[in-house]
Amino acid sequence: MRDDFEATFDEQLVAIQAEPVEVYVPIEGLPPTLEQTSTTPHFCFGYPAPDHCGDNPAAILRELDWDADSRLRAAAMMRDYSDARATRDAMLCGVDDAAQLGIARILGVLICAEESAINIFHHESGRLDAQRAASEQRALREIESEERVHNWLIQQARSHYPQPDDIDAVRRRTKRLFMRVASRDLGEHFARITGLDSGVCISLSALLGSPKVRRANGFARLIKHIRHDEATHVRKSRDHAVDLGFNSANFRDCYELTRTGMVDMLRPISSSFEALDVDPEKLFGRLLRFQGQRDGEGRGLID
């Protein structure tokens, strides 16, 4: 993929989806530990148990039934993460102390995003009436299940990193951003989610562009997996916003709110990006380059 900072988001999406995928694992071969309900406490937002499957990693994974590739990619990740010692080695091997603290802060931001997303897609899939449920509810539930998988993976990874002294401040700033993004108008709400999720993909691409991050094999593999799923969520969220009646001409305003909020939230942890050899100012400039978006007719505009 060429320099992600210079690509439009739609170009990134095509490149992300074209990337080679790691070895798949049949879900029938998952270890029994994944049948156990997680007892890890919530980080930012409480969220409901799934109402369409069991509340354990294996049951959530089985719900990923409409996209076989997503399901098998997730199965490979979850199988490996069920081995705590191997996960610890993958996360910490060759990662210096400053980088470990930087990764811990970034994972704190991501876990807050995942908990928020679980709530959003859970409640929206339950809100749809019977007429719309057949065409949209399954897709929304699929996203919810993918977010729950991300949540579990990040929680496993976070447990192997030291807890930064400022993690409570990271949590407060991140939670404040996601609460600020909420809108009572559902179309606008999903339009804002589009701005956030595409910003997450841009940020993860910046991290994956760093040789130092790529040498941190466990962290790099995790964020590459999340980026692949979130890239598809962007398109689904913005299409859903338009389906809800959102005027695509107003996407710019939503991006301005969400992306400027992201930069304000990330700027206090600039040192975390620097510790991973990522230029934070270059990243922030890329996040704020939101001159246009894909409209409801599907035409690609500059992100």
N, C-alpha and C positions, 0 to 999 in steps of 0.2 A: 504494500500500500504506500502511495506517495505521501509526502509530508501532510499529516492530518490537519495541521493548522491552516493549510491552504486549500483544503478540499471542502466543498459544500457538504452539508450533512447527508443529502441524498447520495452523493458520491461515496461518502464514507459507508453508508448503509450497504450499498452494493458490494463494496470491498470487504466489509466485515462478513457479510453472508457468504462470500466466495472463499473465505479463508479455509484451509484444510482443517478438518476436525480430528480430534484425538480418537483413540481406539474406543469403540462403543462397548458397553457392558449390558448384557440382558438383565432385566430387572429380576428375573427368577433366581439369579445368582447373588442377590444382595445378602449381606450378613444379617443374622437375626437381631443384632443390636439396633438396627434401623427400625425395628418394629416397636421400639420403646419410645414413649412420649417424652419429648425434651422437657427438662426442668429448668432450663436457662431462663433467668428473669428477663423481662422486657427492658430495653435500653432507653427508648424515648417515648414510645406510644404503646399502650396496651392494645391488643387486637383480639378479635374473636377466634375461637376454634373454627375450623372449616365445617360448614354444614352439609357438605357433599362427600366427605370422605373421613377416614379416621385421623386423629390428631397425632400422627407420628410420621417421621420422614418417609418411610416406605409407602405408607398409605397416600401421602401427598404426591409422591413420585408416580404412583400408579394412576393418579388422576390426569397426568400428562399423556392423554391418549389420542389427541387429534394431531399432534406433531411428533412423529416417531423419532426424528432426529433430536429434537429438544429433550425428549424423554431419555434416550440412550446416552446423550452427552451428560445429562444430569446424573444418571445412574452411575456412570464412571466416576464422576466427582464424588458422589456420596459414598460409594464403596470405599474409595481411597481415604476419605475423611473419617470413616468409621474406625480407622486405625490411628489412634491418638499419637502413638510414638512416631509413626511415619509422617503424620501431618506436621508434628512439631519439627522434625528434621527438615522437612521441605520448606517450612516457613522461616526457619532461623538459620539454616546453613549458609554461611558466607554473607550474612546480613549484619552490618555493624550496628552499634548501639543507637546511633543517631537515626539510622534508617529504620530500625525497629520501632522507635518512638514515632517517627513520621508515618509509618504504615499503620500503627495503632490508632493515630488520630484520624487518618483517612478511612479506616474501617469503621471508626465510630460514626463518621458522617454517613457512610453507606448503610450501616445498620439502621440508623434513624430513617433514612430514605425508604428502606425496605419495609419497615414497620408501618410507615405512613401509607405506602402503596398497598399493602395487604388490606388495610382498612378501606381504602378508596375502592378497590376493585371488588372486594367482598360485598360492600353495601350496594354498589352499583349493579352487580349481577343479581342481587336479590330484589332490587327495585323494579327491574324490567317487567312489564306486563306480559301475559301469555303470548300475545300476538308477536312481540318483538323477541321473546325469549329464545325461540328456535334459531334465529339468525345471529343473535348477539351474545346471549348469556353464556354459551359455551366458550366463546373467545375470551370473554371477561374472566370467566372462571379459570381458564387456562393461564392467563396472565397472573391471576391471584396465586395459583399453584406454583408458577415459576418464581414469583416473589417470595413465597414461603420456602422454596428450596434455597434461594439466595440467602434468605435470612438464616437458615440453619447452617449453611456453609460458612457464612461470615462469623457467626457466633463460635463455630468450632475453631476457625482461624484466630479470632481475637483472643481466645483463651491461652494462646501460646506466646503472646506478646506482652511486654511490660505495660502497665497502665500509666499513661502520662499524668503528671501532676495537674494538668489543665483539662483533663477529659470532661469534667463537669461543665466547664465553660464551652467546650466543643459541643456538648450535648445541648446546652441551653440555646446557643446560637443556631444550631441546626434545627431544633424543634421550633424555634421562633420563625425561621424561614418557611417551614412547611405549614405552619399555622397561618402565616401571612398569605400564602399562595391559595389557601382555600377560598372558594367562592360559592355562594348559594345558587348561582346560576350554573347548572351542571355542564352546559356546553362550554362556558368560559372556564370552568374548573378543569375540564379535560384538555382544553387548549393550553392552560398553564402547565399542566402535567407534561404536555408535549415539549414545552420549553425546558422544563427541568430534566426530563429524561434524555433529551438530546444533549443538554449540557453535561450530564453524567457521562454520556458516551464520548464526548469531546475530551473531558477530563481524563477518562480512562485511556483513551488513545494517546494523550500526551504522556501519561505514565508509561505505557507500553512502548513508546518511542525512545525511552531511556535505556541504554545498555545496562545500567546498574539495576533497574527494575527487572529486566529480562533475566539477569543473573540470579535474582531472588525468585527461584523457580516456582515455589509454592504460591507466593503472592501474585506473580505474573499470570499463572494459570487460572487463579481464582478470578481476577478482574477481567481476563480475556473471556471467560465463560459468561460472566455477568454482562459484559459489553455486548456480546452476541445476542443475548435475550433482550436487553434493553433497547437495542437498535430496532428490533421488530415491534417492541411496545410503543415506540415513538409513532410509527406509522398507524398502528391500531388506535392509539389515543387520539391522534389528530383527525382520523377518519370518523371516530366516534363523536368527537366534538362537533364536526360538521353535520353528522346525522342528527345530533341533538338540536340543530338549528343555529349553531354558532356561525357568525358572519366571518368568513375566512379573511376578509380585509382587516380584521382586528387582531390577527395573530401577532402582528408586530408589537402591539401594546402588551400582550401577554408575555412575549419574549423579553421585553424591556423590564417588566416587573420581575420575572423569575431569574433571568440571567444576572441582572444587577444585584439581586438578592443573593445569588450564589457567590458572586465575587465578594460581596461584603462579608458573607459567612466564611469564605475560605481565606481571605486575606490575613486574618490573625494567625493562621497556621502556614503561612508562606514558607517558613523554615522547614516544614515537613516535606514540601516539594523540593526544596533546595537540597535536603539530605538525600533525596533520591535522584539528584542530577536532572531535575526538571525546572526550567525557568518559569517561576510563577507569574511574572509580569507578561510573558509571552502567552501563557495559558489564559490569563485573565483577559488579555486583549482579544484572544480568539473567542472566548465566551461572550464578549460584548459585541461581536460582529454579527448582529442579528438583523441585517437590513431587509430580509424578506424570508418568507416561508413557503412551503408547498401549499397551494390553495385547495379548496374543496374539489376542484376539477382534476387534481392530480398533477398539475404542471409544476416542474421543479424550479424553485426560485433560489436565490443566494441565501444561504443560512447565515 
